[in-house]
């Protein structure tokens, strides 16, 4: 899968941060849901989503110098690429 402009931007930022000893980016979404949510069903849906989207498991493929980077995703894929963590009561 070819890189997009956004992928290249984040790769460059990650490289700059690593050279400066500043750590790495971590993607995280927090969703607050109301009463009546079945967390087990949401977790099951997230696991099925994880298995059906190979890009969630991709790594940067080794490429020759100056070649356009690409993503590569090799099975088996983990169903836990999109985790659902429940924190009852906030």
WOMOBEL-V632770 format. One line per field, one symbol per residue. ss: DSSP state (H for helix, E for strand, - for the rest). phi: phi as a letter, one per 40 degrees, with the letter a starting at -180 (. if undefined). burial: I if it has 16 or more other C-alpha atoms within 10 Angstrom, else O. A space follows every 50 residues. Layout:
ss=???
phi=???
burial=???
//
This chain:
ss=-E--HHHHHHHHHHHHHHH-------------------HHHHHHHHHHHH HH-HHHH-EE---------EEE------------------
phi=.ccbdcdccccccdccccccgcgbcbcabbbcbccgccdccccccccccd ccbdccbcbcccbcdgcccbcbbbcccccbcbcbbbbdgg
burial=OOOOOOOOOOOOOIOOOOOOOOOOOOOOOOOOOOOOOOOOOOIOOIIIII IOOIOIIIOOOOOOOOOOIIIOIOOOIOIIIIOIOOOOOO
//
